[in-house]
């Protein structure tokens, strides 16, 4: 049996990549980025979120 985030289709790496894209395009500010990270961290996905963000931010 997988984790709840897998069951409900949440991909923290994809969320991190999307957050990086949104930052580049000016859709979100630093506070919104921090809020998204805190949400990911709350459900135990903080490291995956950071990895996804890092992948996109370095492109």
PDB file of N, CA, C and O in Angstrom:
ATOM      1  N   UNK A   1       0.842  -1.176   0.000  1.00  0.00           N
ATOM      2  CA  UNK A   1       0.000   0.000   0.000  1.00  0.00           C
ATOM      3  C   UNK A   1       0.887   1.239   0.000  1.00  0.00           C
ATOM      4  O   UNK A   1       1.801   1.335   0.820  1.00  0.00           O
ATOM      5  N   UNK A   2       0.641   2.187  -0.898  1.00  0.00           N
ATOM      6  CA  UNK A   2       1.444   3.402  -1.019  1.00  0.00           C
ATOM      7  C   UNK A   2       1.028   4.461  -0.023  1.00  0.00           C
ATOM      8  O   UNK A   2       0.088   4.284   0.752  1.00  0.00           O
ATOM      9  N   UNK A   3       1.734   5.537  -0.062  1.00  0.00           N
ATOM     10  CA  UNK A   3       1.423   6.638   0.841  1.00  0.00           C
ATOM     11  C   UNK A   3       0.188   7.387   0.343  1.00  0.00           C
ATOM     12  O   UNK A   3      -0.237   7.223  -0.800  1.00  0.00           O
ATOM     13  N   UNK A   4      -0.369   8.197   1.210  1.00  0.00           N
ATOM     14  CA  UNK A   4      -1.570   8.954   0.858  1.00  0.00           C
ATOM     15  C   UNK A   4      -1.292   9.930  -0.276  1.00  0.00           C
ATOM     16  O   UNK A   4      -2.134  10.123  -1.153  1.00  0.00           O
ATOM     17  N   UNK A   5      -0.100  10.554  -0.263  1.00  0.00           N
ATOM     18  CA  UNK A   5       0.186  11.533  -1.323  1.00  0.00           C
ATOM     19  C   UNK A   5       0.259  10.857  -2.685  1.00  0.00           C
ATOM     20  O   UNK A   5      -0.126  11.453  -3.691  1.00  0.00           O
ATOM     21  N   UNK A   6       0.750   9.612  -2.732  1.00  0.00           N
ATOM     22  CA  UNK A   6       0.772   8.879  -3.995  1.00  0.00           C
ATOM     23  C   UNK A   6      -0.644   8.511  -4.412  1.00  0.00           C
ATOM     24  O   UNK A   6      -1.000   8.601  -5.587  1.00  0.00           O
ATOM     25  N   UNK A   7      -1.443   8.097  -3.444  1.00  0.00           N
ATOM     26  CA  UNK A   7      -2.816   7.691  -3.723  1.00  0.00           C
ATOM     27  C   UNK A   7      -3.626   8.844  -4.310  1.00  0.00           C
ATOM     28  O   UNK A   7      -4.403   8.651  -5.244  1.00  0.00           O
ATOM     29  N   UNK A   8      -3.441  10.037  -3.760  1.00  0.00           N
ATOM     30  CA  UNK A   8      -4.213  11.186  -4.217  1.00  0.00           C
ATOM     31  C   UNK A   8      -3.536  11.939  -5.355  1.00  0.00           C
ATOM     32  O   UNK A   8      -4.038  12.974  -5.796  1.00  0.00           O
ATOM     33  N   UNK A   9      -2.403  11.433  -5.835  1.00  0.00           N
ATOM     34  CA  UNK A   9      -1.765  11.999  -7.007  1.00  0.00           C
ATOM     35  C   UNK A   9      -0.921  13.235  -6.761  1.00  0.00           C
ATOM     36  O   UNK A   9      -0.647  13.980  -7.702  1.00  0.00           O
ATOM     37  N   UNK A  10      -0.499  13.478  -5.529  1.00  0.00           N
ATOM     38  CA  UNK A  10       0.341  14.646  -5.247  1.00  0.00           C
ATOM     39  C   UNK A  10       1.791  14.310  -5.554  1.00  0.00           C
ATOM     40  O   UNK A  10       2.331  13.332  -5.038  1.00  0.00           O
ATOM     41  N   UNK A  11       2.409  15.111  -6.383  1.00  0.00           N
ATOM     42  CA  UNK A  11       3.811  14.930  -6.733  1.00  0.00           C
ATOM     43  C   UNK A  11       4.579  16.152  -6.237  1.00  0.00           C
ATOM     44  O   UNK A  11       4.539  17.203  -6.877  1.00  0.00           O
ATOM     45  N   UNK A  12       5.274  16.033  -5.113  1.00  0.00           N
ATOM     46  CA  UNK A  12       5.955  17.197  -4.547  1.00  0.00           C
ATOM     47  C   UNK A  12       7.075  17.740  -5.433  1.00  0.00           C
ATOM     48  O   UNK A  12       7.337  18.943  -5.424  1.00  0.00           O
ATOM     49  N   UNK A  13       7.732  16.881  -6.188  1.00  0.00           N
ATOM     50  CA  UNK A  13       8.774  17.378  -7.104  1.00  0.00           C
ATOM     51  C   UNK A  13       8.151  18.234  -8.198  1.00  0.00           C
ATOM     52  O   UNK A  13       8.685  19.285  -8.551  1.00  0.00           O
ATOM     53  N   UNK A  14       7.028  17.785  -8.731  1.00  0.00           N
ATOM     54  CA  UNK A  14       6.339  18.573  -9.756  1.00  0.00           C
ATOM     55  C   UNK A  14       5.855  19.897  -9.168  1.00  0.00           C
ATOM     56  O   UNK A  14       5.895  20.928  -9.841  1.00  0.00           O
ATOM     57  N   UNK A  15       5.403  19.872  -7.931  1.00  0.00           N
ATOM     58  CA  UNK A  15       4.972  21.108  -7.273  1.00  0.00           C
ATOM     59  C   UNK A  15       6.150  22.062  -7.111  1.00  0.00           C
ATOM     60  O   UNK A  15       5.997  23.272  -7.280  1.00  0.00           O
ATOM     61  N   UNK A  16       7.312  21.530  -6.787  1.00  0.00           N
ATOM     62  CA  UNK A  16       8.509  22.355  -6.668  1.00  0.00           C
ATOM     63  C   UNK A  16       8.929  22.944  -8.000  1.00  0.00           C
ATOM     64  O   UNK A  16       9.307  24.113  -8.082  1.00  0.00           O
ATOM     65  N   UNK A  17       8.861  22.122  -9.052  1.00  0.00           N
ATOM     66  CA  UNK A  17       9.200  22.623 -10.388  1.00  0.00           C
ATOM     67  C   UNK A  17       8.231  23.726 -10.813  1.00  0.00           C
ATOM     68  O   UNK A  17       8.644  24.732 -11.388  1.00  0.00           O
ATOM     69  N   UNK A  18       6.953  23.536 -10.530  1.00  0.00           N
ATOM     70  CA  UNK A  18       5.950  24.541 -10.885  1.00  0.00           C
ATOM     71  C   UNK A  18       6.176  25.828 -10.103  1.00  0.00           C
ATOM     72  O   UNK A  18       6.015  26.921 -10.646  1.00  0.00           O
ATOM     73  N   UNK A  19       6.544  25.708  -8.842  1.00  0.00           N
ATOM     74  CA  UNK A  19       6.815  26.898  -8.034  1.00  0.00           C
ATOM     75  C   UNK A  19       7.992  27.680  -8.608  1.00  0.00           C
ATOM     76  O   UNK A  19       7.968  28.910  -8.627  1.00  0.00           O
ATOM     77  N   UNK A  20       9.014  26.980  -9.072  1.00  0.00           N
ATOM     78  CA  UNK A  20      10.168  27.656  -9.677  1.00  0.00           C
ATOM     79  C   UNK A  20       9.754  28.384 -10.955  1.00  0.00           C
ATOM     80  O   UNK A  20      10.183  29.512 -11.198  1.00  0.00           O
ATOM     81  N   UNK A  21       8.925  27.738 -11.765  1.00  0.00           N
ATOM     82  CA  UNK A  21       8.437  28.385 -12.990  1.00  0.00           C
ATOM     83  C   UNK A  21       7.623  29.629 -12.650  1.00  0.00           C
ATOM     84  O   UNK A  21       7.776  30.676 -13.278  1.00  0.00           O
ATOM     85  N   UNK A  22       6.757  29.499 -11.649  1.00  0.00           N
ATOM     86  CA  UNK A  22       5.928  30.632 -11.246  1.00  0.00           C
ATOM     87  C   UNK A  22       6.776  31.795 -10.730  1.00  0.00           C
ATOM     88  O   UNK A  22       6.458  32.956 -10.987  1.00  0.00           O
ATOM     89  N   UNK A  23       7.845  31.489 -10.008  1.00  0.00           N
ATOM     90  CA  UNK A  23       8.750  32.543  -9.524  1.00  0.00           C
ATOM     91  C   UNK A  23       9.425  33.236 -10.701  1.00  0.00           C
ATOM     92  O   UNK A  23       9.510  34.464 -10.732  1.00  0.00           O
ATOM     93  N   UNK A  24       9.906  32.459 -11.668  1.00  0.00           N
ATOM     94  CA  UNK A  24      10.574  33.038 -12.842  1.00  0.00           C
ATOM     95  C   UNK A  24       9.644  33.968 -13.608  1.00  0.00           C
ATOM     96  O   UNK A  24      10.060  35.019 -14.096  1.00  0.00           O
ATOM     97  N   UNK A  25       8.380  33.567 -13.708  1.00  0.00           N
ATOM     98  CA  UNK A  25       7.405  34.330 -14.484  1.00  0.00           C
ATOM     99  C   UNK A  25       6.742  35.441 -13.676  1.00  0.00           C
ATOM    100  O   UNK A  25       5.935  36.196 -14.217  1.00  0.00           O
ATOM    101  N   UNK A  26       7.068  35.553 -12.398  1.00  0.00           N
ATOM    102  CA  UNK A  26       6.521  36.614 -11.561  1.00  0.00           C
ATOM    103  C   UNK A  26       5.101  36.377 -11.080  1.00  0.00           C
ATOM    104  O   UNK A  26       4.437  37.311 -10.629  1.00  0.00           O
ATOM    105  N   UNK A  27       4.629  35.155 -11.169  1.00  0.00           N
ATOM    106  CA  UNK A  27       3.262  34.849 -10.728  1.00  0.00           C
ATOM    107  C   UNK A  27       3.146  34.792  -9.207  1.00  0.00           C
ATOM    108  O   UNK A  27       2.092  35.089  -8.646  1.00  0.00           O
ATOM    109  N   UNK A  28       4.233  34.411  -8.549  1.00  0.00           N
ATOM    110  CA  UNK A  28       4.224  34.342  -7.089  1.00  0.00           C
ATOM    111  C   UNK A  28       5.438  35.096  -6.559  1.00  0.00           C
ATOM    112  O   UNK A  28       6.420  35.307  -7.271  1.00  0.00           O
ATOM    113  N   UNK A  29       5.349  35.498  -5.296  1.00  0.00           N
ATOM    114  CA  UNK A  29       6.480  36.166  -4.665  1.00  0.00           C
ATOM    115  C   UNK A  29       7.136  35.213  -3.668  1.00  0.00           C
ATOM    116  O   UNK A  29       6.736  34.056  -3.539  1.00  0.00           O
ATOM    117  N   UNK A  30       8.140  35.715  -2.975  1.00  0.00           N
ATOM    118  CA  UNK A  30       8.904  34.885  -2.046  1.00  0.00           C
ATOM    119  C   UNK A  30       8.024  34.335  -0.923  1.00  0.00           C
ATOM    120  O   UNK A  30       8.225  33.210  -0.468  1.00  0.00           O
ATOM    121  N   UNK A  31       7.057  35.125  -0.483  1.00  0.00           N
ATOM    122  CA  UNK A  31       6.173  34.675   0.595  1.00  0.00           C
ATOM    123  C   UNK A  31       5.292  33.513   0.151  1.00  0.00           C
ATOM    124  O   UNK A  31       5.078  32.571   0.914  1.00  0.00           O
ATOM    125  N   UNK A  32       4.782  33.574  -1.070  1.00  0.00           N
ATOM    126  CA  UNK A  32       3.964  32.476  -1.596  1.00  0.00           C
ATOM    127  C   UNK A  32       4.804  31.217  -1.774  1.00  0.00           C
ATOM    128  O   UNK A  32       4.347  30.111  -1.487  1.00  0.00           O
ATOM    129  N   UNK A  33       6.035  31.392  -2.247  1.00  0.00           N
ATOM    130  CA  UNK A  33       6.937  30.251  -2.389  1.00  0.00           C
ATOM    131  C   UNK A  33       7.172  29.594  -1.035  1.00  0.00           C
ATOM    132  O   UNK A  33       7.137  28.369  -0.915  1.00  0.00           O
ATOM    133  N   UNK A  34       7.407  30.402  -0.036  1.00  0.00           N
ATOM    134  CA  UNK A  34       7.632  29.877   1.314  1.00  0.00           C
ATOM    135  C   UNK A  34       6.393  29.135   1.818  1.00  0.00           C
ATOM    136  O   UNK A  34       6.513  28.088   2.455  1.00  0.00           O
ATOM    137  N   UNK A  35       5.214  29.670   1.537  1.00  0.00           N
ATOM    138  CA  UNK A  35       3.970  29.019   1.953  1.00  0.00           C
ATOM    139  C   UNK A  35       3.808  27.663   1.271  1.00  0.00           C
ATOM    140  O   UNK A  35       3.392  26.695   1.907  1.00  0.00           O
ATOM    141  N   UNK A  36       4.130  27.590  -0.010  1.00  0.00           N
ATOM    142  CA  UNK A  36       4.040  26.309  -0.727  1.00  0.00           C
ATOM    143  C   UNK A  36       5.017  25.292  -0.147  1.00  0.00           C
ATOM    144  O   UNK A  36       4.689  24.116   0.009  1.00  0.00           O
ATOM    145  N   UNK A  37       6.225  25.763   0.171  1.00  0.00           N
ATOM    146  CA  UNK A  37       7.216  24.866   0.770  1.00  0.00           C
ATOM    147  C   UNK A  37       6.748  24.387   2.141  1.00  0.00           C
ATOM    148  O   UNK A  37       6.882  23.206   2.459  1.00  0.00           O
ATOM    149  N   UNK A  38       6.207  25.280   2.949  1.00  0.00           N
ATOM    150  CA  UNK A  38       5.721  24.902   4.279  1.00  0.00           C
ATOM    151  C   UNK A  38       4.599  23.873   4.167  1.00  0.00           C
ATOM    152  O   UNK A  38       4.525  22.948   4.976  1.00  0.00           O
ATOM    153  N   UNK A  39       3.726  24.026   3.173  1.00  0.00           N
ATOM    154  CA  UNK A  39       2.661  23.041   2.951  1.00  0.00           C
ATOM    155  C   UNK A  39       3.253  21.675   2.616  1.00  0.00           C
ATOM    156  O   UNK A  39       2.809  20.653   3.138  1.00  0.00           O
ATOM    157  N   UNK A  40       4.253  21.666   1.746  1.00  0.00           N
ATOM    158  CA  UNK A  40       4.897  20.403   1.373  1.00  0.00           C
ATOM    159  C   UNK A  40       5.602  19.789   2.576  1.00  0.00           C
ATOM    160  O   UNK A  40       5.550  18.577   2.789  1.00  0.00           O
ATOM    161  N   UNK A  41       6.250  20.622   3.346  1.00  0.00           N
ATOM    162  CA  UNK A  41       6.960  20.139   4.527  1.00  0.00           C
ATOM    163  C   UNK A  41       5.979  19.551   5.544  1.00  0.00           C
ATOM    164  O   UNK A  41       6.281  18.552   6.197  1.00  0.00           O
ATOM    165  N   UNK A  42       4.817  20.168   5.672  1.00  0.00           N
ATOM    166  CA  UNK A  42       3.805  19.710   6.616  1.00  0.00           C
ATOM    167  C   UNK A  42       3.352  18.285   6.312  1.00  0.00           C
ATOM    168  O   UNK A  42       3.078  17.511   7.229  1.00  0.00           O
ATOM    169  N   UNK A  43       3.272  17.938   5.022  1.00  0.00           N
ATOM    170  CA  UNK A  43       2.835  16.583   4.670  1.00  0.00           C
ATOM    171  C   UNK A  43       4.013  15.633   4.478  1.00  0.00           C
ATOM    172  O   UNK A  43       3.849  14.515   3.990  1.00  0.00           O
ATOM    173  N   UNK A  44       5.206  16.093   4.869  1.00  0.00           N
ATOM    174  CA  UNK A  44       6.377  15.216   4.829  1.00  0.00           C
ATOM    175  C   UNK A  44       7.089  15.161   3.495  1.00  0.00           C
ATOM    176  O   UNK A  44       7.814  14.205   3.222  1.00  0.00           O
ATOM    177  N   UNK A  45       6.896  16.169   2.658  1.00  0.00           N
ATOM    178  CA  UNK A  45       7.481  16.172   1.314  1.00  0.00           C
ATOM    179  C   UNK A  45       8.411  17.350   1.075  1.00  0.00           C
ATOM    180  O   UNK A  45       8.677  17.699  -0.075  1.00  0.00           O
ATOM    181  N   UNK A  46       8.902  17.959   2.122  1.00  0.00           N
ATOM    182  CA  UNK A  46       9.729  19.154   1.981  1.00  0.00           C
ATOM    183  C   UNK A  46      10.972  18.940   1.142  1.00  0.00           C
ATOM    184  O   UNK A  46      11.305  19.774   0.300  1.00  0.00           O
ATOM    185  N   UNK A  47      11.659  17.832   1.362  1.00  0.00           N
ATOM    186  CA  UNK A  47      12.894  17.566   0.615  1.00  0.00           C
ATOM    187  C   UNK A  47      12.608  17.340  -0.869  1.00  0.00           C
ATOM    188  O   UNK A  47      13.348  17.822  -1.726  1.00  0.00           O
ATOM    189  N   UNK A  48      11.539  16.611  -1.171  1.00  0.00           N
ATOM    190  CA  UNK A  48      11.180  16.380  -2.571  1.00  0.00           C
ATOM    191  C   UNK A  48      10.804  17.692  -3.257  1.00  0.00           C
ATOM    192  O   UNK A  48      11.153  17.913  -4.417  1.00  0.00           O
ATOM    193  N   UNK A  49      10.095  18.557  -2.541  1.00  0.00           N
ATOM    194  CA  UNK A  49       9.722  19.859  -3.083  1.00  0.00           C
ATOM    195  C   UNK A  49      10.972  20.665  -3.414  1.00  0.00           C
ATOM    196  O   UNK A  49      11.069  21.256  -4.490  1.00  0.00           O
ATOM    197  N   UNK A  50      11.928  20.687  -2.490  1.00  0.00           N
ATOM    198  CA  UNK A  50      13.169  21.434  -2.712  1.00  0.00           C
ATOM    199  C   UNK A  50      13.952  20.878  -3.898  1.00  0.00           C
ATOM    200  O   UNK A  50      14.527  21.640  -4.675  1.00  0.00           O
ATOM    201  N   UNK A  51      13.978  19.556  -4.041  1.00  0.00           N
ATOM    202  CA  UNK A  51      14.681  18.947  -5.176  1.00  0.00           C
ATOM    203  C   UNK A  51      14.031  19.353  -6.498  1.00  0.00           C
ATOM    204  O   UNK A  51      14.723  19.699  -7.455  1.00  0.00           O
ATOM    205  N   UNK A  52      12.712  19.308  -6.546  1.00  0.00           N
ATOM    206  CA  UNK A  52      12.001  19.723  -7.757  1.00  0.00           C
ATOM    207  C   UNK A  52      12.230  21.191  -8.067  1.00  0.00           C
ATOM    208  O   UNK A  52      12.413  21.566  -9.225  1.00  0.00           O
ATOM    209  N   UNK A  53      12.219  22.017  -7.036  1.00  0.00           N
ATOM    210  CA  UNK A  53      12.480  23.446  -7.222  1.00  0.00           C
ATOM    211  C   UNK A  53      13.888  23.655  -7.768  1.00  0.00           C
ATOM    212  O   UNK A  53      14.098  24.445  -8.688  1.00  0.00           O
ATOM    213  N   UNK A  54      14.837  22.948  -7.198  1.00  0.00           N
ATOM    214  CA  UNK A  54      16.226  23.073  -7.633  1.00  0.00           C
ATOM    215  C   UNK A  54      16.435  22.640  -9.068  1.00  0.00           C
ATOM    216  O   UNK A  54      17.214  23.253  -9.799  1.00  0.00           O
ATOM    217  N   UNK A  55      15.736  21.577  -9.481  1.00  0.00           N
ATOM    218  CA  UNK A  55      15.847  21.100 -10.861  1.00  0.00           C
ATOM    219  C   UNK A  55      15.423  22.184 -11.845  1.00  0.00           C
ATOM    220  O   UNK A  55      16.104  22.425 -12.841  1.00  0.00           O
ATOM    221  N   UNK A  56      14.313  22.828 -11.568  1.00  0.00           N
ATOM    222  CA  UNK A  56      13.780  23.838 -12.487  1.00  0.00           C
ATOM    223  C   UNK A  56      14.533  25.160 -12.365  1.00  0.00           C
ATOM    224  O   UNK A  56      14.744  25.844 -13.367  1.00  0.00           O
ATOM    225  N   UNK A  57      14.931  25.520 -11.175  1.00  0.00           N
ATOM    226  CA  UNK A  57      15.591  26.814 -10.960  1.00  0.00           C
ATOM    227  C   UNK A  57      16.958  26.879 -11.632  1.00  0.00           C
ATOM    228  O   UNK A  57      17.423  27.964 -11.983  1.00  0.00           O
ATOM    229  N   UNK A  58      17.601  25.736 -11.815  1.00  0.00           N
ATOM    230  CA  UNK A  58      18.931  25.733 -12.414  1.00  0.00           C
ATOM    231  C   UNK A  58      18.893  25.649 -13.936  1.00  0.00           C
ATOM    232  O   UNK A  58      19.944  25.662 -14.577  1.00  0.00           O
ATOM    233  N   UNK A  59      17.711  25.562 -14.519  1.00  0.00           N
ATOM    234  CA  UNK A  59      17.592  25.486 -15.987  1.00  0.00           C
ATOM    235  C   UNK A  59      17.872  26.835 -16.605  1.00  0.00           C
ATOM    236  O   UNK A  59      17.822  26.976 -17.827  1.00  0.00           O
TER     237      UNK A  59
END
